[in-house]
Amino acid sequence: MITRLFVKASILAGFLIFSFVATSADLSSRQSALKSIQAQINQQQNSLKDTAKQREKLNSLLKSDEQAIAKAAQKVNQSQNQLSAVNLKVKELDKQQVNLAELKLSQQDTLSKQLSSAYLAGNHDYTKMMLNQQNPATVERMLAYYQYLNNARIKAIQQLKQTSIDLNKIKQQQVTTQQKLNALVIDQKQQAQQLTKEQSQRQQTLTQLQRTLSTKGAKLEQLQIEEASLKRIVQQAMIAAKANPTMDGLVSQKAKLKWPTKGRLSKRFGSSRSGQIVWKGAVLAAPEGQDIHAVASGKVIYADWLRGFGMVLVIDHGKGYMSLYGHAQTLLRQPGDMVKSGESIALVGRSGGQSEPGLYFEIRNKGKAVDPAYYCR
């Protein structure tokens, strides 16, 4: 009896020991699995942090790239304007040269006829003429006539001399202007090459940035950050606008304004952008480098790079109204500049991480975005 109880006790003890060992092994296994999962979670969190950091670095690099593009594009634009001015000057000088050459021939012809007339008339001894003539009045008329012819010849010679001087000056100016034109052409080619390099660098940065925005959540987060940045800028602009002299605003301009640039309306005000985010302005698809015009007169109160919107310019029109122009290639006006309606203020671009060129355009009243289509015909 005792032996059987001992055997049962031994079996039970063995079973308990086995169960304990099994339970310990399972717990260890689960703890190991938990640690593995935790490690994966930590790795994923670190990866997300690294991605966010990388995204911020890429956004900063994109800003630098697009500011460099804006600088290069501005130089190209300036050289183009200079080329146009110099070309116009060359045409004016060519026209002046033709006119002066024709005038010189005319003056030479006039002087030649005067000299021929004087030669045919022969030499006159005015003393003998006075002694031989009985009528003093006739003598006086003859003297006056010859004096008039003499003065006319002197004047013709002086005019011809001055025309020759002017013609030589024009020719020299033509040479100098042509040399300037040639230098500008070379300079513009170099600037265009620099612009191409900057655009290539920007495309590489943009490609890397887009890889970090592969999910909808990341894109939505990016848009929210961009919208917050724009809101902050608008608030700052409103504060700056309060210090400006009173202007007429845009109340009387509804359906009368021209769109800031020619293009196709690709995004409309109020249409869905992503999730709950909608377009607060309109996007006009247009060729890169095309002029952007101020829709109304006002004062520039912001001109700088803004995340998601690139090169942005804001104009205060008074009475709480302002217009905003984004995605520009370069800005042609600075804060504090007064601009007139229709004046060129920027060039169409693709800044702000855009893959296609266009203009982002907003009109705001007391900080609230309104449909630009209500104001632009």
Order of alpha helices (4+ residues) and beta strands (2+ residues): alpha-alpha-alpha-alpha-beta-beta-beta-beta-beta-beta-beta-beta-beta-beta-beta-beta
